[in-house]
Amino acid sequence: MKIKFWGAAHTVTGSSHLLLVDGARVLLDCGLFQGSRKIARQINSEFVIPPAGINEMILSHAHIDHSGNIPGLVKAGFRGPIYCTPATQDLTRVLLRDSGHIQESDANFLNRKKSRNHEPPVEPLYTMDDAERAIPLLRPRSYDEPFTVANGRLSAVFRDVGHILGSAFVEMTAAENGQTRKIIFSGDIGPPHKTILKDPEVPAEADVLIMESTYGNRCHAAEEDVEIKLADCVNRVVARGGKIIIPAFSVERTQEVVYALNKLWNAGKLQRIPVYVDSPLAVNVTEIFRHHPECFDQEINQSLIDDPDPFGFEGLIYVRDVMTSKRINMLRSPCIVISGSGMCEAGRVLHHLANNIEDPRSAVFFVGFQAENTLGRKLVDGLKEVKILGDPYQVKAEIVIFNSFSGHADAEGLRAFAGNVAQSGRLKKIFLVHGEETAMAALKETLGADLPNCEVIMPARGEEFEI
């Protein structure tokens, strides 16, 4: 058995890895690389092997950096089944349709500029039609329900990893040449004690672990209760007459922020201002959340007894249409706008930032990880001038960072995950993926000290290993 690493190698986004088992080819994730437009286009147009030669795919969760290039894969010839959990299937349907729309819209926007400059047009990476062709390939499998791939050579099962709704780590067992090999692919590992989801399951033993390393070099700050901080920050900005822009992923992060605001609103701890969720995708995703209470933790299931709609309250307005979104930009009174994308790379949030980033009364609240070279990362890093939709803007709005909303385990959580896999002494190799170079290197050093009998590897894009 071999594994070839492709996406999320020495970088955070674009998860994609290929397992080769007795001639069968099984892809683990197929995400979009997010970052510089030119580099992203090149990377997202290349596949580990010609897609028609891939037999099956296993999808860890629905986030675009793990699922978003599936339509491109299908456009290039892939026709196999894509195994995922039922909640991941529901989320991926709406995410891929939305992504196809964004790809077309971005291409149209660029082409209008190119036409004015007499430059040749660009084609979208893929279209909404490509997304529609990909959706029927999704094959749901429940947590703890075994299934086989690679012509029956590989047995797999999803375990709840607590990152987003439906997210999973994958336990895979292969019998080859009279030997049994067990591999765990972590996907993205959630932290314990999240407000909506169950805690991650404890992984079993394995010979090989493919593990994310997003926060491999840091621990989440032990800050004050996130709801207290959120209320204080909101009320401070409102008092000076500003607007609050919250770039948030439509899956999980938007629902977590809304749930926190819902509790504060009901407790009378927030100023009575409008709260807009300006994202048709987030509206659809929130409906999916309502249909999957089996993924919720005890706290939210208990709260449902007193509050049948934890994702709605009197001041909350879900926005679908473009005209309402434009009217929000014309508002000069305080309000909260939650909008995607979470890393400020596309979508309506760019227009909200353009309209408010130069207003010192306003603030931008960051509630998630910001990858290198994204607009969100530039703002978090404190740049005083940024480009939004191609135009330069001075950053005068307050930038506030909330670590407690993170959907990823920190360095201690990753260390514990690997330690659990290694408990039996069976673990021989750990491949670190989905992390920036510094985070990955720090985690490699930590795990090397913790597990001296285990080889810790940082695979490069295109590297292949016998396992």
Secondary structure, DSSP 8 states (H G I E B T S, - for coil): -EEEEEETSSSSS--EEEEEETTEEEEE------SSHHHHHHHHT--SS-GGG--EEE-----HHHHTTHHHHHHTT--S-EEE-HHHHHHHHHHHHHHHHHHHHHHHHHHHHHHHTT------SS-HHHHHHHGGGEEE--TT--EEETTTTEEEEEEE-SSSTT-EEEEEEEEETTEEEEEEE--S---SS-SSB---------SEEEEE-TTTT------S-HHHHHHHHHHHHHHTT--EEEE--TTTHHHHHHHHHHHHHHTT-S----EEEE-HHHHHHHHHHHT-GGGB-HHHHHHHHH-S-TT--TTEEEE-SHHHHHHHHH--S--EEEES-TTSSSSTHHHHHHHHTT-TT-EEEE-S---TTSHHHHHHTT-SEEEETTEEEE--SEEEE-GGG--S--HHHHHHHHHHHHTTS---EEEEESS-HHHHHHHHHHHHHH-TTSEEE---TT-EEE-
